[in-house]
Amino acid sequence: MKRHLISAADLTRDDAVLILDTAEEMARIADRPIKKLPTLRGRTICNLFFEDSTRTRISFEAAEKRLSADVINFAAKGSSVSKGESLKDTAQTLEAMGVDAVVIRHGASGAPYRLATSGWIDAPVINAGDGTHQHPTQALLDAFTMRRRLVGKDALGQDLEGKRITIVGDVLHSRVARSNVDLLHTLGAEVTLVAPPTLVPVGVETWPCEISYGLDEVLPKSDAVMMLRVQRERMNAAFFPTEREYSRRYGLDGERMAKMPEHAIVMHPGPMVRGMEITAEVADSDRCTVVEQVANGVSIRMAVLYLLLGGSEPAVTTSTTPRTEETK
Amino acid sequence: MSKILIRGAKILGGEPQDVLIDGETIAAVGTGLPADGAQVIEAAGQVLLPGLVDLHTHLREPGREDSETVLTGTRAAATGGYTAVFAMANTFPVADTAGVVEQVYRLGREHGYCDVQPIGAVTVGLEGKQLAELGAMHESAAQVKVFSDDGKCVDDAVIMRRALEYVKAFGGVVAQHAQEPRLTEGAQMNEGIVSAELGLGGWPAVAEESIIARDVLLAEHVGSRVHICHLSTAGSVEIVRWAKSRGIDVTAEVTPHHLLLTDEMVRSYNPVYKVNPPLRTERDVMALREALADGTIDIVATDHAPHPHEDKDCEWAAAAMGMVGLETALSVVQQTMVETGLLDWAGVADRMSSAPARIGSLDHHGRPVSAGEPANLTLVDTSYRGVVDPAHFASRSRNTPYEGRELPGRVTHTFLRGRATVVDGKLA
């Protein structure tokens, strides 16, 4: 694996499967009475959040703490950033305090890449979501959830070959969609994006996926349907006429869900806008994996942190021994 | 003033000849001219051009002297072989009054490295609402003939129409920054395959093309002349070509960076490639080169846009748009146009000196290299190959996209009215 995790597109199939396998081991920790590993003891990780995010930040924090790392949370609001400090100065300040890794969420696409490649700091950088670019750990936790549900819990070493994944909603503004298209393609899945034409980026034709403007025809051929959040304010910029029209054409309700194959699952990266892209009936059904995705997010982030930072000793002292040197 | 004999230079790339400068004027052109007490510059193998003229420079003074001043900008211009630059109006305060344009004009004259011809704003404060006092700027000591809200588009069709009409009274021209504002809200780079992947807000080609189409039709309707700044797309080329074939009085410029770089560079997220209009695709680059060669695009203009380091040493979205260009323009044109066989040196002299002087109504620049003409000259060692090192720039700013890139050609001497402003590649 590379030294940083910036984009899902940077991961090879073997990298991705290694992370998923490692996450399975990490998931087992959650079933123990003491949910903690000593792996990153004495290491300091900074969660550098320039954009409001509760769930991703807490998920990273939980993962870091379960690996015994020391955690510093930095939220840009109310900090020196709001007084005009640059990303470069903020990052260098944190590194001077001895931070071993930076988890960054930033509203500007490419900010984590800049941080990792501009020589501003030496620490590994993990992208926790940048603008409308990438959110690689989200894609990994989604893939993890799909593999568990569609392949099985004993799927170690396996990818998502041939699985048909449908991603529905605001693709244009979604880093989740971009990351998922990249990673799912790498893992052998067949991806279809469904959105009104206004919410698909110009230039999408080179992405390794299909595009459909209609949801109903795709549902029967889907093993998983991932609903993306659609912000209500998008309609003010004329991306669609009204909330109701969006919901009628692209929302997932019980009737539509019934068109999906029996084994198919419904996913959502959260936060859901109930009544917009998803009805309560679907959100609360057994086929919906939203809560699982959250739990899996912690395992995936533990795996990523372990592989990028730790790795000198086995993560979990049980059956499969994770790789050591080569995983750094 | 003393005499200078430039010996054996290839005028516009032709056969070697001698050029004798006496005072501010070219006294003689021929072979075997006697030195006769003149200072001799051995120029065998070098190409002699009329001093370059840039119709699109941002000198930043007044207001942003941290990025450039008239002094540092004109020193950069001289280093790049320019003897005249047109200074854009988007300063602080905006050059929308006779007072500001006269200040900029006088600073250029005082420093003496390069003539500075101020461009006046079309509208007050570049706001696009109310015409600035175009007549007053024209009648000032600066004698403004070119008007532009560059940096912003005159997007209101009525204001644009009135401006086009109004400047006819004194032979002025409006230079349009063609950017439909609504289509480019939040725009960060060319809209296409790369922007889709990078998740950066798209600046669609149609936002430029729709304004150019509107403005050539307006120019036709009111019988005015219009100039298009930094044309950047293949579609814009087609529109200008169509307009010219129809007899519409339109001229257009292209920047060196749009002749060389593409939006693929943005994959680095390095804001040194952030510029407005944005870097486009390979297809656009090729169309622009062809259009410059066949005359659809009239001139090369640098859009030299200095920015302080901190405005580029940051994340993409936070960075300023623009690149410095005066000191690399001729090299980029040599690489993209001359060495590709699209343009000979006479063509370069036209696109970078005579035509911009003509569009900007600058009488004493862009003249033929012949006896009796003003001695505004640029001598180029075209065989030179060197790596761009911004540490050596005369400009106060370093935001070049060519750092570390090998480019051909080097200006060895620049003469402004017979006085050497650059000698052996160094400022005199």
Interface residues (C-beta under 8 A of the other chain):
Chain A: S86 L87 K88 H106 G107 A108 S109 G110 A111 Y113 R114 T117 S118 D130 G131 T132 H133 Q134 R175 R178 P201 V202 G203 V204 E205 T206 W207
Chain B: Q188 E191 G192 I193 V194 S195 A196 E197 L198 G199 L200 G202 P204 S268 Y269 N270 E310 D313 C314 E315 W316 A317 A318
